[in-house]
Structures are given as C-alpha cells and as structure tokens.
C-alpha cells in the first residue's frame, strides 16, 4: 500500500475511535455503576467457572491451572 493511503486510513480510524470518547455528567454516573453495566457482572461465578474448566481441560497452559483432564481436582 502506498504510504499516504495508509496514513489517511490511520487518521480516519483514529477519528472514528475518538468519537466514542465522551465525558459523563455526575447525574449519569449512577446508570453506569449498575451491575448489569459491568464487563463481568458476576466475577466470583466467572472465576469458579474458569477454575472448573481449567481443572477438566488437559491443555491447561493458558490459564496456569493444573489438571489431568479426568475431571478430578
């Protein structure tokens, strides 16, 4: 690709990404603090599920857990 075209595509991408940035008013922060707005609304349940999956998975190098793949802890 031409260097100028790549530069223009990068500029358009940055401008599109920056349109998502906004300031939040103090009275709007209560809506963003609700549990269903969180990226992981149930962190304890997700951690338990990841632990169970990791202990049953034979290839467990990705999440640093150990298990034999037999389902036993």
Buried (B, 14 or more C-beta within 10 A) or exposed (E): EEEEEEEEEEEEEEEEEEEEEEEEEEEEEEEEEEEEEEEEEEEEEEEEEEBBEBBBBEEBEEEEBEBEEEEEE
